[in-house]
Amino acid sequence: MNTVILIPAYKPDEKFVAFSEVLRKNDLTVVAVDDGSGEEYMQFFESVEKLGVVVVHHAVNGGKGKALRTGFAYIKENLPETEGIVTADCDGQHTPEDILRVIKSMEENPETMIIGGRFAEKQDKVPLRSQIGNGLTRLVFRLATGLKIRDTQTGLRGIPAGLIPKLLELKGDRYEYEMNMLLYLKEWEYAYKEIPIATVYINNNEGSHYNTLKDSWRIFVQIFKFCAASATSFVVDYVLFFILDAFVFTSGAFSLASILGDGVPTALARVVACFSLAYIVARVISAIVNYVLNRLVVFRKGSKNSWVKYAVLALAVMLIGAFFTGLLADTLGIPGIICKLIIDLPLAAANYFIQRDWVFKKGKKA
């Protein structure tokens, strides 16, 4: 497989040179991007150039994401025969053995992003800061995407050349670029495979640029967008329900049972009587609002039949909610608006996961 190793480097040291030397001894093509390190560090880039490493320079520091995009652009323009790219850090956290392992996995799994996950070692070897960052990010990432990726912060990844055009358009100049790469796997409908790699932390990982709160926030945005869309449809739903329940469907003439007529069997009539007509009408309108927001803003693209799946889900949620809201109101004799809130809370949680994993599902796992 024609593979290029891409190394974004900012203020490297001797470890970068030693790392590059081993890669070149394995006959690997290496492209490094000097992300504005400055004259003080030019000696290290000159050393790797003598080894045969191609170095592309940034005049000023632009961030890891920007450095990666520069590397992808260089490879696309100057190394068109490239079939795969392995991104790696320059600080010694990724071993040559693991890079070869990623390349082998790429050969076995074509058109699949290979993710080198640091999860084989015991947790007592992992710095506390990294444990907290990894754990929090993994949890939020799983909630936001449904993808089971254990190490979302790893910089060691095998990327098929076919993804380069998408990666050149991907936003983010710093750490968030690598996270966005994983977040967009669903939208790109691209397969992924996570393989175990060695856990190497230099000086207790003090050089890491990962900010636990700041960078986890970027993943929370996906959930917040869903909540914002849900809140909008929630307001529409409850305002309509309050108006319809309090001022429109107040007499027996407007009940669902009366609409169906006297021909309904007694047992069925009792069940039908439990359904809240105000709930049904309000939910139909708010469901349309919710679908449009989730389709265009939250989950972005969906399959061509996503509206059919959403309609099935909305109908099921509507019938369950309408029945139990009416049943609760009749049984307890409390206002319908309160009963609706009690029933809707657990339905809302289930609604998110079903939309994420079924209605708008686009990701693939190798």
Secondary structure, 3 states (H helix, E strand, C coil): CCEEEEEEECCCCHHHHHHHHHHHHCCCEEEEEEECCCHHHHHHHHHHHHCCCEEEEECCCCCHHHHHHHHHHHHHHHCCCCCEEEECCCCCCCCHHHHHHHHHHHHHCCCEEEEEECCCCCHHHCCHHHHHHHHHHHHHHHHHHCCCCCCCCCCCEEEEHHHHHHHHHCCCCCCHHHHHHHHCHHHHCCEEEEEECCCCCHHHHCCCCCCHHHHHHHHHHHHHHHHHHHHHHHHHHHHHHHHHHHHHCCCHHHCHHHHHCCCCCHHHHHHHHHCCHHHHHHHHHHHHHHHHHHHHHHCCCCCCCHHHHHHHHHHHHHHHHHHHHHHHHHHHCCCHHHHHHHHHHHHHHHHHHHHHHHHCCCCEEC
